[in-house]
Amino acid sequence: MLNRPSVCVVGLGYIGLPTAAMLANSGHAVVGVDINADVVDTINGGRVHIVEPDLAALVGDVVRSGSLSASTEPVAADVFLICVPTPFAGDAGTPTPDISHVLAAARSIARVLVDGNLVIIESTCPVGTTELIRDELAAQGVQVDRVRLAYCPERVLPGRILHELVSNDRIVGGIDEASSAAAAAFYRTFVKGSVPTTSSRTAEMVKLVENSFRDVNIAFANEISVLSEHLAIDPWEVIRLANRHPRVDILQPGPGVGGHCIAVDPWFVVAKDPATARLVRTAREVNDAKTEWVIAQVRATAAAIGAGLPRPVRVACLGLAYKPDVDDLRESPALRVALSLAAAGIEVLACEPHLTEHPLLKLYLMEDAVSESDLVVALVRHSQFIGLSFGDRRVLDYCGLTASATPA
Ligand SMILES: NC(=O)c1ccc[n+]([C@@H]2O[C@H](COP(=O)([O-])OP(=O)(O)OC[C@H]3O[C@@H](n4cnc5c(N)ncnc54)[C@H](O)[C@@H]3O)[C@@H](O)[C@H]2O)c1
């Protein structure tokens, strides 16, 4: 365990904190850096600010043992990992990537970099970002030919992060061959998957292509679902039967696409070359339009039911998270549906078993939400909802919760 390089992890969120804790647990001396002082205090207290299986116990252990500490300022280390957010800016037209946090992180470590250091960007970035970071480091006075710089995208699945950090293959894209070799050697000390090397631009594109692939395939399922409904055909049955073809594997439709990766990263592709990235853009638009279609269908159904009632119609919204079995609401289409219905004056009985409260919606237990409602809208296929009885209530199923979506 001796002679492992010391590591400074910049950005202690869903990616940076599990990475820092895992490295500390495997024998590296790790300092985690975050501009949020509350996050730093929480971690130095041996606690966590994000929900991820087994993370709290691991952070407690490595902080107590002294192998992980947190700071608001970068410190000298052998290896620097940049794990800061890369959101997009602007809603209208083509949203553009915001790499300001990555640039700020690079400027902050420039002060402590010395010859022979290895800098790795793990944040999801538009193609060309690693080259921009090299230029930014040079502008800060760093002798960039004396440090190694690489891009290595993270592709872990929330809920399985500590496992996948080690088991997944990692793509390493160095700014030059020496950087690729140095970064690959670092990952090979803890990654059990393979670690192929390539250029930084290719590695940046690989990450964006992965999430665009998912978005395009989900868009196909979502488009089929709307087309089928317009033709009075059960979309779940169509997809289930089509998937009996040996070379067809259509994904399941949903109320849209959420989360901060698949709903965001394809725009990084589109922004680089809008004239060419037509399919990627269209997939984004199809998936966003699915949410609006769901809202319109629920509103119309609720209005029809409400016309026969002496009181406002009550709609149970099952699930607010962006995908099953997580508490994450970022870019969630389910949340957007529920908020939009509430804004339209519909009484929403929201149920999200992973949350105890929401600032804008009153949360109900799932049985209460169903029993007190006139209409049930299934938005997220949480495990807790499977097998839930709806009696004779009308159910609009946008996530495959009811029988026809289940393979025979
Ligand atoms: N969460 C995932 O499942 C996932 C998966 C693959 C890739 N990614 C990518 O990894 C990157 C990080 O994502 P995340 O989910 O961990 O984000 P996050 O928002 O959970 O955490 C980022 C942290 O960085 C801190 N930060 C911001 N600017 C900083 C700076 N200049 N210096 C130090 N700290 C700073 C923030 O305070 C925050 O605590 C993003 O590019 C994301 O797209 C995320």
The ligand as an SDF file (V2000), in Angstrom:
LIG
                    3D

 44 48  0  0  0  0  0  0  0  0999 V2000
  -23.4370   12.0610  -11.1520 N   0  0  0  0  0  0  0  0  0  0  0  0
  -23.2710   11.1760  -12.1260 C   0  0  0  0  0  0  0  0  0  0  0  0
  -23.9110   10.1140  -12.1290 O   0  0  0  0  0  0  0  0  0  0  0  0
  -22.2940   11.4290  -13.2530 C   0  0  0  0  0  0  0  0  0  0  0  0
  -21.9570   10.3660  -14.0950 C   0  0  0  0  0  0  0  0  0  0  0  0
  -21.0200   10.5760  -15.0830 C   0  0  0  0  0  0  0  0  0  0  0  0
  -20.4530   11.8360  -15.2340 C   0  0  0  0  0  0  0  0  0  0  0  0
  -20.7940   12.8660  -14.4170 N   0  0  0  0  0  0  0  0  0  0  0  0
  -20.1600   14.1560  -14.6130 C   0  0  0  0  0  0  0  0  0  0  0  0
  -19.2550   14.3990  -13.5180 O   0  0  0  0  0  0  0  0  0  0  0  0
  -19.1950   15.8140  -13.2540 C   0  0  0  0  0  0  0  0  0  0  0  0
  -19.5300   16.0450  -11.7950 C   0  0  0  0  0  0  0  0  0  0  0  0
  -20.8560   15.6240  -11.5880 O   0  0  0  0  0  0  0  0  0  0  0  0
  -21.4690   15.4460  -10.1190 P   0  0  0  0  0  0  0  0  0  0  0  0
  -22.7710   14.7380  -10.3030 O   0  0  0  0  0  0  0  0  0  0  0  0
  -20.4490   14.8740   -9.2160 O   0  0  0  0  0  0  0  0  0  0  0  0
  -21.7190   16.9770   -9.7140 O   0  0  0  0  0  0  0  0  0  0  0  0
  -22.2100   17.5290   -8.3050 P   0  0  0  0  0  0  0  0  0  0  0  0
  -22.9690   18.7530   -8.5860 O   0  0  0  0  0  0  0  0  0  0  0  0
  -22.8170   16.4300   -7.4970 O   0  0  0  0  0  0  0  0  0  0  0  0
  -20.8400   17.9150   -7.5330 O   0  0  0  0  0  0  0  0  0  0  0  0
  -19.9310   18.8350   -8.0190 C   0  0  0  0  0  0  0  0  0  0  0  0
  -19.2200   19.4980   -6.8390 C   0  0  0  0  0  0  0  0  0  0  0  0
  -18.2050   20.3650   -7.3640 O   0  0  0  0  0  0  0  0  0  0  0  0
  -18.1400   21.5260   -6.5450 C   0  0  0  0  0  0  0  0  0  0  0  0
  -17.4700   22.5830   -7.2980 N   0  0  0  0  0  0  0  0  0  0  0  0
  -17.9630   23.3850   -8.2680 C   0  0  0  0  0  0  0  0  0  0  0  0
  -16.9820   24.1840   -8.7480 N   0  0  0  0  0  0  0  0  0  0  0  0
  -15.8530   23.8960   -8.0500 C   0  0  0  0  0  0  0  0  0  0  0  0
  -14.5300   24.3790   -8.0900 C   0  0  0  0  0  0  0  0  0  0  0  0
  -14.1560   25.3140   -8.9490 N   0  0  0  0  0  0  0  0  0  0  0  0
  -13.6480   23.8620   -7.2140 N   0  0  0  0  0  0  0  0  0  0  0  0
  -14.0100   22.9030   -6.3260 C   0  0  0  0  0  0  0  0  0  0  0  0
  -15.2530   22.3980   -6.2650 N   0  0  0  0  0  0  0  0  0  0  0  0
  -16.1690   22.8800   -7.1140 C   0  0  0  0  0  0  0  0  0  0  0  0
  -19.5920   21.7980   -6.1880 C   0  0  0  0  0  0  0  0  0  0  0  0
  -19.6820   22.6130   -5.0270 O   0  0  0  0  0  0  0  0  0  0  0  0
  -20.1350   20.3760   -5.9870 C   0  0  0  0  0  0  0  0  0  0  0  0
  -20.0280   19.9620   -4.6300 O   0  0  0  0  0  0  0  0  0  0  0  0
  -20.1650   16.4710  -14.2250 C   0  0  0  0  0  0  0  0  0  0  0  0
  -19.4540   16.8830  -15.3790 O   0  0  0  0  0  0  0  0  0  0  0  0
  -21.1200   15.3470  -14.5810 C   0  0  0  0  0  0  0  0  0  0  0  0
  -21.7260   15.5400  -15.8470 O   0  0  0  0  0  0  0  0  0  0  0  0
  -21.7040   12.6820  -13.4220 C   0  0  0  0  0  0  0  0  0  0  0  0
  1  2  1  0
  2  3  2  0
  2  4  1  0
  4  5  1  0
  4 44  2  0
  5  6  2  0
  6  7  1  0
  7  8  2  0
  8  9  1  0
  8 44  1  0
  9 10  1  0
  9 42  1  0
 10 11  1  0
 11 12  1  0
 11 40  1  0
 12 13  1  0
 13 14  1  0
 14 15  2  0
 14 16  1  0
 14 17  1  0
 17 18  1  0
 18 19  2  0
 18 20  1  0
 18 21  1  0
 21 22  1  0
 22 23  1  0
 23 24  1  0
 23 38  1  0
 24 25  1  0
 25 26  1  0
 25 36  1  0
 26 27  1  0
 26 35  1  0
 27 28  2  0
 28 29  1  0
 29 30  1  0
 29 35  2  0
 30 31  1  0
 30 32  2  0
 32 33  1  0
 33 34  2  0
 34 35  1  0
 36 37  1  0
 36 38  1  0
 38 39  1  0
 40 41  1  0
 40 42  1  0
 42 43  1  0
M  CHG  2   8   1  16  -1
M  END
$$$$
